[in-house]
């Protein structure tokens, strides 16, 4: 890892923080609210939070588009959380409830759930639909992210 600064959006207050890449694994905290920047667990995103995390963070963002009524979505939630813990701190994981954020689902053409989308550099770079286990998710993300 290098000492180059990495922009990380705080999951609590949405402030953009600069963290040296070499220190991402040292449990960095937000300069504004002192909350953990990389808690190693998926965060729930609203439309406003989504824009900030995709557009301002230098970390890849894996988004689970899901709904509370979806059985496969609920079944995959523990695997998604395991993958988040396993790939932290270099990858951020988030969930977007398509029932609460239908405009985001429409904007990204989400036709089936769960759908996983990977964002990097402010744009979508990969997508996968359907439930998967933690090992399959980690393997897919390692291929996508190199």
N, CA, C and O of each residue as an XYZ file, in Angstrom:
584
protein
N       0.838     -1.184      0.000
C       0.000      0.000      0.000
C       0.875      1.236      0.000
O       1.981      1.240      0.539
N       0.361      2.271     -0.608
C       1.146      3.495     -0.705
C       0.662      4.522      0.309
O      -0.354      4.338      0.979
N       1.425      5.611      0.400
C       1.065      6.699      1.308
C       0.161      7.707      0.618
O      -0.240      8.697      1.230
N      -0.167      7.468     -0.650
C      -1.056      8.380     -1.360
C      -2.363      8.508     -0.593
O      -2.863      7.527     -0.043
N      -2.924      9.732     -0.554
C      -4.185      9.890      0.165
C      -5.343      9.228     -0.578
O      -5.388      9.206     -1.808
N      -6.252      8.704      0.187
C      -7.447      8.050     -0.315
C      -8.639      8.799      0.281
O      -8.690      9.011      1.492
N      -9.587      9.196     -0.551
C     -10.784      9.857     -0.049
C     -11.777      8.796      0.406
O     -12.114      7.874     -0.337
N     -12.237      8.948      1.644
C     -13.181      8.003      2.234
C     -14.341      8.801      2.811
O     -14.132      9.723      3.599
N     -15.563      8.450      2.421
C     -16.747      9.125      2.921
C     -17.167      8.470      4.232
O     -17.260      7.246      4.328
N     -17.419      9.298      5.234
C     -17.840      8.784      6.542
C     -19.250      8.202      6.437
O     -20.146      8.864      5.914
N     -19.462      6.978      6.924
C     -20.794      6.377      6.862
C     -21.780      7.025      7.836
O     -22.989      6.822      7.725
N     -21.267      7.797      8.783
C     -22.119      8.411      9.801
C     -22.545      9.829      9.432
O     -23.731     10.152      9.493
N     -21.585     10.685      9.045
C     -21.906     12.096      8.791
C     -21.698     12.507      7.337
O     -21.998     13.645      6.977
N     -21.193     11.613      6.497
C     -20.964     11.832      5.062
C     -19.846     12.820      4.754
O     -19.747     13.298      3.624
N     -19.009     13.132      5.725
C     -17.856     13.992      5.457
C     -16.828     13.206      4.654
O     -16.655     12.004      4.852
N     -16.152     13.899      3.749
C     -15.103     13.261      2.961
C     -13.786     13.445      3.707
O     -13.390     14.569      4.015
N     -13.114     12.339      3.995
C     -11.861     12.333      4.741
C     -10.731     11.862      3.849
O     -10.925     11.002      2.991
N      -9.544     12.428      4.051
C      -8.345     11.965      3.350
C      -7.559     11.078      4.304
O      -7.184     11.494      5.400
N      -7.319      9.845      3.863
C      -6.605      8.862      4.677
C      -5.484      8.293      3.826
O      -5.737      7.883      2.693
N      -4.253      8.251      4.327
C      -3.188      7.591      3.560
C      -3.558      6.126      3.333
O      -3.976      5.435      4.263
N      -3.405      5.660      2.103
C      -3.779      4.266      1.787
C      -3.093      3.264      2.708
O      -3.673      2.237      3.062
N      -1.868      3.564      3.091
C      -1.114      2.661      3.961
C      -1.740      2.554      5.351
O      -1.426      1.631      6.102
N      -2.627      3.496      5.696
C      -3.216      3.494      7.039
C      -4.683      3.072      7.054
O      -5.339      3.167      8.092
N      -5.204      2.611      5.928
C      -6.607      2.208      5.874
C      -6.923      1.085      6.858
O      -8.030      1.035      7.395
N      -5.989      0.198      7.100
C      -6.204     -0.925      8.010
C      -6.051     -0.588      9.478
O      -6.191     -1.467     10.329
N      -5.767      0.669      9.794
C      -5.540      1.083     11.182
C      -6.778      1.674     11.846
O      -6.647      2.450     12.793
N      -7.957      1.333     11.384
C      -9.231      1.804     11.920
C      -9.282      3.337     11.965
O      -9.385      3.926     13.041
N      -9.210      3.976     10.795
C      -9.263      5.439     10.775
C     -10.631      5.952     11.217
O     -11.650      5.285     11.035
N     -10.631      7.147     11.800
C     -11.878      7.769     12.251
C     -12.107      9.065     11.490
O     -11.175      9.666     10.955
N     -13.343      9.474     11.455
C     -13.749     10.685     10.753
C     -13.217     11.919     11.478
O     -13.279     12.012     12.704
N     -12.697     12.856     10.703
C     -12.205     14.103     11.272
C     -13.310     14.992     11.786
O     -13.057     15.871     12.610
N     -14.543     14.786     11.319
C     -15.657     15.616     11.759
C     -16.401     15.024     12.952
O     -16.611     15.707     13.954
N     -16.802     13.754     12.849
C     -17.661     13.170     13.893
C     -16.967     12.116     14.754
O     -17.559     11.638     15.723
N     -15.738     11.743     14.431
C     -14.954     10.732     15.152
C     -15.504      9.312     15.031
O     -15.077      8.421     15.765
N     -16.442      9.094     14.118
C     -16.957      7.753     13.887
C     -15.979      6.941     13.048
O     -15.139      7.507     12.349
N     -16.087      5.623     13.114
C     -15.224      4.743     12.328
C     -15.521      4.934     10.848
O     -16.678      4.874     10.431
N     -14.481      5.164     10.054
C     -14.665      5.363      8.616
C     -14.921      4.052      7.879
O     -15.660      4.017      6.896
N     -14.313      2.995      8.355
C     -14.409      1.699      7.674
C     -14.829      0.620      8.669
O     -13.997     -0.167      9.120
N     -16.114      0.583      9.011
C     -16.558     -0.356     10.043
C     -16.518     -1.824      9.634
O     -16.688     -2.696     10.487
N     -16.299     -2.126      8.349
C     -16.223     -3.521      7.927
C     -17.565     -4.208      7.855
O     -17.640     -5.436      7.900
N     -18.630     -3.428      7.742
C     -19.971     -3.981      7.603
C     -20.738     -3.135      6.591
O     -20.429     -1.958      6.404
N     -21.738     -3.732      5.936
C     -22.500     -2.969      4.947
C     -23.247     -1.803      5.587
O     -23.733     -1.893      6.715
N     -23.324     -0.706      4.835
C     -24.092      0.424      5.319
C     -25.296      0.631      4.427
O     -25.246      0.359      3.227
N     -26.380      1.113      5.015
C     -27.594      1.400      4.260
C     -27.454      2.779      3.637
O     -27.077      3.739      4.310
N     -27.760      2.874      2.344
C     -27.620      4.142      1.646
C     -28.966      4.646      1.135
O     -29.759      3.898      0.564
N     -29.198      5.940      1.357
C     -30.311      6.634      0.722
C     -29.798      7.164     -0.610
O     -28.617      7.011     -0.922
N     -30.665      7.780     -1.393
C     -30.251      8.326     -2.683
C     -29.173      9.391     -2.496
O     -28.194      9.407     -3.242
N     -29.334     10.274     -1.522
C     -28.344     11.336     -1.279
C     -27.008     10.746     -0.835
O     -25.956     11.170     -1.314
N     -27.039      9.781      0.069
C     -25.806      9.130      0.530
C     -25.128      8.386     -0.616
O     -23.903      8.388     -0.742
N     -25.944      7.755     -1.442
C     -25.425      6.979     -2.567
C     -24.551      7.861     -3.453
O     -23.426      7.485     -3.784
N     -25.050      9.011     -3.831
C     -24.299      9.916     -4.707
C     -22.958     10.287     -4.090
O     -21.939     10.311     -4.780
N     -22.956     10.569     -2.820
C     -21.724     10.977     -2.137
C     -20.723      9.822     -2.095
O     -19.541     10.018     -2.377
N     -21.185      8.623     -1.745
C     -20.282      7.477     -1.620
C     -19.739      7.026     -2.977
O     -18.586      6.605     -3.067
N     -20.545      7.106     -4.021
C     -20.073      6.715     -5.353
C     -19.160      7.783     -5.937
O     -18.116      7.470     -6.507
N     -19.549      9.029     -5.795
C     -18.827     10.107     -6.458
C     -17.619     10.655     -5.745
O     -16.736     11.221     -6.390
N     -17.546     10.507     -4.426
C     -16.468     11.158     -3.678
C     -15.474     10.214     -3.027
O     -14.420     10.656     -2.569
N     -15.781      8.928     -2.974
C     -14.881      7.972     -2.329
C     -13.956      7.328     -3.351
O     -14.358      7.051     -4.481
N     -12.728      7.095     -2.946
C     -11.767      6.407     -3.801
C     -11.828      4.887     -3.642
O     -11.186      4.160     -4.400
N     -12.581      4.411     -2.678
C     -12.705      2.967     -2.465
C     -13.765      2.388     -3.387
O     -14.786      3.030     -3.633
N     -13.538      1.190     -3.900
C     -14.607      0.535     -4.661
C     -15.815      0.333     -3.747
O     -15.668      0.062     -2.555
N     -16.998      0.466     -4.316
C     -18.240      0.328     -3.560
C     -19.059     -0.802     -4.172
O     -19.386     -0.766     -5.358
N     -19.388     -1.802     -3.363
C     -20.237     -2.915     -3.793
C     -21.622     -2.667     -3.218
O     -21.791     -2.602     -2.000
N     -22.610     -2.527     -4.091
C     -23.969     -2.201     -3.662
C     -24.882     -3.396     -3.895
O     -24.928     -3.965     -4.985
N     -25.602     -3.757     -2.848
C     -26.633     -4.794     -2.920
C     -27.971     -4.087     -3.056
O     -28.453     -3.484     -2.097
N     -28.583     -4.155     -4.246
C     -29.933     -3.640     -4.443
C     -30.876     -4.747     -4.002
O     -30.855     -5.838     -4.572
N     -31.699     -4.486     -3.000
C     -32.503     -5.519     -2.361
C     -33.854     -4.949     -1.939
O     -34.106     -3.756     -2.105
N     -34.715     -5.793     -1.397
C     -35.994     -5.382     -0.814
C     -36.303     -6.294      0.367
O     -35.949     -7.473      0.355
N     -36.967     -5.747      1.389
C     -37.245     -6.549      2.589
C     -38.157     -7.754      2.351
O     -38.091     -8.727      3.102
N     -39.002     -7.706      1.327
C     -39.919     -8.806      1.062
C     -39.271     -9.936      0.268
O     -39.877    -10.993      0.093
N     -38.054     -9.727     -0.210
C     -37.370    -10.684     -1.092
C     -36.650    -11.761     -0.273
O     -35.700    -11.467      0.452
N     -37.109    -13.000     -0.395
C     -36.492    -14.109      0.335
C     -35.024    -14.317     -0.008
O     -34.205    -14.419      0.906
N     -34.647    -14.386     -1.303
C     -33.235    -14.543     -1.641
C     -32.368    -13.380     -1.129
O     -31.209    -13.580     -0.766
N     -32.935    -12.173     -1.104
C     -32.197    -11.009     -0.576
C     -31.882    -11.202      0.901
O     -30.755    -10.976      1.343
N     -32.890    -11.621      1.654
C     -32.692    -11.843      3.098
C     -31.737    -13.014      3.332
O     -30.931    -12.976      4.262
N     -31.820    -14.052      2.500
C     -30.942    -15.210      2.651
C     -29.485    -14.850      2.354
O     -28.570    -15.410      2.959
N     -29.271    -13.918      1.424
C     -27.907    -13.549      1.043
C     -27.290    -12.516      2.006
O     -26.073    -12.331      1.998
N     -28.082    -11.860      2.810
C     -27.582    -10.784      3.686
C     -26.403    -11.226      4.566
O     -25.430    -10.477      4.658
N     -26.434    -12.389      5.213
C     -25.274    -12.793      6.022
C     -24.010    -13.002      5.177
O     -22.914    -12.660      5.621
N     -24.146    -13.552      3.979
C     -22.983    -13.748      3.099
C     -22.418    -12.400      2.662
O     -21.201    -12.239      2.565
N     -23.289    -11.439      2.400
C     -22.857    -10.097      2.015
C     -22.079     -9.454      3.160
O     -21.047     -8.821      2.936
N     -22.572     -9.616      4.380
C     -21.881     -9.077      5.556
C     -20.534     -9.773      5.779
O     -19.560     -9.119      6.154
N     -20.466    -11.087      5.553
C     -19.198    -11.814      5.688
C     -18.179    -11.321      4.670
O     -17.011    -11.122      5.004
N     -18.612    -11.125      3.436
C     -17.715    -10.626      2.399
C     -17.230     -9.219      2.743
O     -16.067     -8.889      2.509
N     -18.109     -8.393      3.293
C     -17.728     -7.028      3.699
C     -16.628     -7.081      4.748
O     -15.657     -6.329      4.663
N     -16.765     -7.948      5.722
C     -15.752     -8.066      6.772
C     -14.447     -8.617      6.204
O     -13.363     -8.197      6.612
N     -14.548     -9.545      5.274
C     -13.359    -10.181      4.708
C     -12.568     -9.234      3.807
O     -11.338     -9.290      3.798
N     -13.235     -8.372      3.053
C     -12.558     -7.505      2.097
C     -12.266     -6.097      2.634
O     -11.658     -5.279      1.944
N     -12.701     -5.826      3.860
C     -12.378     -4.533      4.480
C     -10.880     -4.497      4.756
O     -10.303     -5.547      5.036
N     -10.244     -3.377      4.693
C     -10.778     -2.036      4.495
C     -10.698     -1.561      3.056
O     -11.024     -0.403      2.792
N     -10.288     -2.381      2.126
C     -10.062     -1.917      0.764
C     -11.300     -1.789     -0.099
O     -11.255     -1.181     -1.168
N     -12.413     -2.362      0.360
C     -13.660     -2.321     -0.397
C     -14.780     -1.966      0.569
O     -14.839     -2.496      1.678
N     -15.659     -1.079      0.153
C     -16.816     -0.706      0.981
C     -18.048     -1.414      0.433
O     -18.215     -1.548     -0.779
N     -18.911     -1.869      1.345
C     -20.148     -2.559      0.988
C     -21.338     -1.737      1.466
O     -21.314     -1.160      2.553
N     -22.383     -1.694      0.637
C     -23.579     -0.932      0.984
C     -24.816     -1.643      0.458
O     -24.747     -2.476     -0.446
N     -25.950     -1.286      1.054
C     -27.229     -1.849      0.644
C     -28.167     -0.700      0.290
O     -28.227      0.313      0.987
N     -28.894     -0.880     -0.804
C     -29.915      0.081     -1.204
C     -31.243     -0.665     -1.244
O     -31.425     -1.593     -2.032
N     -32.163     -0.248     -0.389
C     -33.499     -0.833     -0.343
C     -34.289     -0.252     -1.511
O     -34.600      0.939     -1.523
N     -34.615     -1.092     -2.493
C     -35.303     -0.615     -3.689
C     -36.739     -0.182     -3.414
O     -37.330      0.544     -4.214
N     -37.295     -0.612     -2.307
C     -38.634     -0.144     -1.914
C     -38.566      1.299     -1.429
O     -39.461      2.094     -1.712
N     -37.509      1.638     -0.700
C     -37.344      2.995     -0.190
C     -36.738      3.939     -1.221
O     -36.956      5.149     -1.155
N     -35.987      3.404     -2.163
C     -35.274      4.212     -3.164
C     -35.588      3.723     -4.587
O     -34.684      3.290     -5.301
N     -36.864      3.789     -5.003
C     -37.217      3.284     -6.338
C     -36.552      4.068     -7.477
O     -36.308      3.506     -8.544
N     -36.260      5.339     -7.269
C     -35.620      6.125     -8.325
C     -34.214      5.606     -8.609
O     -33.790      5.572     -9.764
N     -33.487      5.202     -7.565
C     -32.149      4.625     -7.782
C     -32.251      3.306     -8.533
O     -31.477      3.045     -9.454
N     -33.206      2.479     -8.134
C     -33.387      1.198     -8.819
C     -33.717      1.426    -10.288
O     -33.199      0.724    -11.157
N     -34.562      2.388    -10.568
C     -34.927      2.690    -11.958
C     -33.731      3.255    -12.716
O     -33.469      2.863    -13.853
N     -33.015      4.166    -12.093
C     -31.857      4.786    -12.737
C     -30.827      3.749    -13.191
O     -30.232      3.886    -14.260
N     -30.619      2.712    -12.373
C     -29.625      1.689    -12.702
C     -30.236      0.458    -13.368
O     -29.558     -0.553    -13.549
N     -31.500      0.542    -13.729
C     -32.130     -0.551    -14.476
C     -32.186     -1.848    -13.697
O     -31.985     -2.921    -14.265
N     -32.454     -1.763    -12.407
C     -32.540     -2.970    -11.584
C     -33.864     -3.657    -11.902
O     -34.934     -3.136    -11.591
N     -33.781     -4.829    -12.523
C     -34.966     -5.571    -12.945
C     -35.243     -6.778    -12.056
O     -36.372     -7.263    -11.989
N     -34.208     -7.258    -11.375
C     -34.387     -8.383    -10.461
C     -33.520     -8.127     -9.236
O     -32.499     -7.444     -9.299
N     -33.954     -8.689     -8.137
C     -33.190     -8.542     -6.901
C     -32.980     -9.912     -6.297
O     -33.808    -10.804     -6.482
N     -31.898    -10.093     -5.587
C     -30.830     -9.122     -5.367
C     -29.977     -8.923     -6.624
O     -29.745     -9.856     -7.392
N     -29.526     -7.701     -6.808
C     -28.554     -7.367     -7.836
C     -27.395     -6.672     -7.161
O     -27.584     -5.732     -6.389
N     -26.192     -7.139     -7.454
C     -24.975     -6.532     -6.916
C     -24.319     -5.711     -8.013
O     -24.151     -6.187     -9.135
N     -23.949     -4.473     -7.688
C     -23.262     -3.606     -8.635
C     -21.996     -3.090     -7.971
O     -21.997     -2.735     -6.792
N     -20.921     -3.053     -8.742
C     -19.636     -2.562     -8.234
C     -19.356     -1.223     -8.908
O     -19.413     -1.099    -10.132
N     -19.052     -0.226     -8.080
C     -18.739      1.110     -8.562
C     -17.301      1.447     -8.211
O     -16.827      1.147     -7.115
N     -16.619      2.070     -9.148
C     -15.252      2.522     -8.922
C     -15.021      3.741     -9.798
O     -15.420      3.762    -10.963
N     -14.377      4.753     -9.237
C     -14.120      5.955    -10.008
C     -15.386      6.676    -10.424
O     -15.393      7.374    -11.438
N     -16.462      6.519     -9.657
C     -17.703      7.211     -9.942
C     -18.608      6.544    -10.955
O     -19.641      7.103    -11.324
N     -18.234      5.339    -11.419
C     -19.082      4.662    -12.406
C     -19.196      3.173    -12.092
O     -18.369      2.598    -11.384
N     -20.241      2.576    -12.639
C     -20.456      1.139    -12.465
C     -19.483      0.375    -13.348
O     -19.347      0.665    -14.537
N     -18.800     -0.613    -12.751
C     -17.826     -1.389    -13.513
C     -18.212     -2.858    -13.653
O     -17.656     -3.560    -14.498
N     -19.156     -3.337    -12.838
C     -19.574     -4.739    -12.919
C     -20.929     -4.903    -12.253
O     -21.335     -4.105    -11.408
N     -21.620     -5.974    -12.665
C     -22.941     -6.251    -12.106
C     -23.188     -7.751    -12.121
O     -22.732     -8.464    -13.015
N     -23.917     -8.214    -11.115
C     -24.290     -9.629    -11.016
C     -25.656     -9.706    -10.355
O     -25.881     -9.072     -9.324
N     -26.558    -10.465    -10.929
C     -27.882    -10.651    -10.339
C     -27.983    -12.032     -9.715
O     -27.342    -12.983    -10.161
N     -28.798    -12.123     -8.676
C     -29.029    -13.390     -8.004
C     -28.225    -13.520     -6.721
O     -27.179    -12.894     -6.550
N     -28.741    -14.348     -5.830
C     -28.086    -14.573     -4.542
C     -26.843    -15.426     -4.728
O     -26.770    -16.265     -5.626
N     -25.872    -15.193     -3.861
C     -24.631    -15.954     -3.885
C     -24.136    -16.139     -2.451
O     -24.593    -15.456     -1.534
N     -23.210    -17.060     -2.271
C     -22.623    -17.240     -0.940
C     -21.404    -16.333     -0.800
O     -20.966    -15.720     -1.774
N     -20.866    -16.249      0.394
C     -19.738    -15.342      0.669
C     -18.522    -15.694     -0.177
O     -17.871    -14.800     -0.717
N     -18.206    -16.967     -0.301
C     -17.027    -17.377     -1.074
C     -17.178    -16.994     -2.540
O     -16.232    -16.497     -3.152
N     -18.346    -17.218     -3.100
C     -18.591    -16.856     -4.493
C     -18.540    -15.357     -4.707
O     -18.037    -14.884     -5.726
N     -19.055    -14.619     -3.756
C     -19.031    -13.156     -3.844
C     -17.604    -12.628     -3.774
O     -17.225    -11.766     -4.568
N     -16.820    -13.127     -2.847
C     -15.424    -12.690     -2.710
C     -14.631    -13.057     -3.966
O     -13.842    -12.249     -4.457
N     -14.831    -14.251     -4.481
C     -14.126    -14.685     -5.698
C     -14.481    -13.763     -6.872
O     -13.594    -13.326     -7.606
N     -15.763    -13.469     -7.050
C     -16.211    -12.587     -8.130
C     -15.598    -11.187     -7.976
O     -15.110    -10.608     -8.947
N     -15.626    -10.655     -6.757
C     -15.074     -9.304     -6.533
C     -13.571     -9.251     -6.761
O     -13.066     -8.256     -7.281
N     -12.860    -10.279     -6.391
C     -11.406    -10.299     -6.655
C     -11.116    -10.304     -8.145
O     -10.143     -9.696     -8.591
N     -11.953    -10.987     -8.920
C     -11.789    -10.978    -10.382
C     -12.092     -9.587    -10.941
O     -11.352     -9.072    -11.779
N     -13.177     -8.990    -10.474
C     -13.611     -7.684    -10.973
C     -12.620     -6.585    -10.600
O     -12.304     -5.723    -11.420
N     -12.135     -6.617     -9.368
C     -11.288     -5.534     -8.861
C      -9.801     -5.776     -9.079
O      -8.975     -4.893     -8.851
N      -9.475     -6.977     -9.518
C      -8.068     -7.279     -9.814
C      -7.316     -7.567     -8.615
O      -6.119     -7.841     -8.688
